[in-house]
Amino acid sequence: MFTVALFEPQIPPNTGSIARLCGAAYVKLDIVGELGFDLSDKQMLRAGLDYWKYIDWEYHPDLNEYCETMVQKANFHLFTTKASMPYTSRKFRKNDYLVFGSETTGISEDFLRSQWDRACTIPIMNKHIRSLNLATSVGIVLYEAIRQVNGK
């Protein structure tokens, strides 16, 4: 159905929780680029519990190559705190890519600028809070996308 793409994630438990979420929803997970941990990290594996065998996931080491291929072949949405368009204004379709940046730096400025029309945000009402947890953000957006596609 969908693909969740994590660009250069840095926190192993977030990636493990997102993997578990993707497995529960039958969504592919692409982990892309330079990671802040090893893919055998105990915290990541623990967050995914014993569900890893049920999760469709893949590691793509080259971020630039992944982006080039995605831009040419896929419909995708970029999620960033820098955008003003709320994610609820986006029209999600089956097989879209939902792209999230690293917990520390987000999606690269260059890529965001080149694809700005695809950027949106999860509104945060409290202006003292800069961002949401990555796993929380993926959950919010993924289930809105599923709701839209399933028409419920």
JOWO-V925166 format. One record per backbone hydrogen bond with DSSP energy under -1.0 kcal/mol. NH is the residue of the N-H (numbers start at 1). CO is the residue of the C=O. E is the energy in kcal/mol with one decimal. If there is no record, write none. Layout:
BEGIN
NH,CO,E / NH,CO,E
END
This chain:
BEGIN
3,96,-1.9 / 4,28,-3.0 / 5,98,-2.7 / 6,30,-2.9 / 7,100,-3.2 / 8,32,-3.5 / 15,11,-1.6 / 16,12,-2.4 / 17,13,-2.5 / 18,14,-2.5 / 19,15,-2.4 / 20,16,-2.1 / 21,17,-2.2 / 22,18,-2.8 / 23,19,-2.6 / 24,20,-2.2 / 25,21,-1.4 / 26,23,-1.0 / 27,22,-2.9 / 28,2,-2.0 / 29,56,-2.5 / 30,4,-3.1 / 31,58,-2.8 / 32,6,-2.9 / 33,60,-2.9 / 36,9,-2.2 / 41,38,-2.4 / 45,41,-2.4 / 46,42,-2.7 / 47,43,-2.0 / 48,44,-1.4 / 49,46,-1.3 / 51,48,-1.8 / 54,51,-2.7 / 55,52,-1.4 / 57,55,-1.0 / 58,29,-2.0 / 60,31,-3.0 / 66,62,-2.1 / 67,63,-2.6 / 68,64,-2.4 / 69,65,-2.3 / 70,66,-2.7 / 71,67,-2.8 / 72,68,-1.6 / 73,69,-2.1 / 74,70,-2.4 / 77,97,-2.2 / 78,118,-2.9 / 79,99,-2.2 / 80,120,-2.5 / 87,121,-2.6 / 89,86,-2.2 / 90,87,-1.3 / 95,1,-1.1 / 96,93,-1.9 / 97,75,-2.5 / 98,3,-2.9 / 99,77,-3.0 / 100,5,-2.8 / 102,106,-1.3 / 106,102,-1.9 / 112,108,-2.6 / 113,109,-2.8 / 114,110,-2.1 / 115,111,-1.2 / 118,115,-2.6 / 119,116,-1.8 / 120,78,-2.6 / 121,85,-2.7 / 129,126,-2.0 / 137,133,-2.6 / 138,134,-2.5 / 139,135,-2.0 / 140,136,-2.4 / 141,137,-2.3 / 142,138,-3.0 / 143,139,-1.9 / 144,140,-1.2 / 145,141,-2.6 / 146,142,-2.5 / 147,143,-2.0 / 148,144,-2.4 / 149,145,-2.3 / 150,146,-2.7 / 152,147,-1.6
END
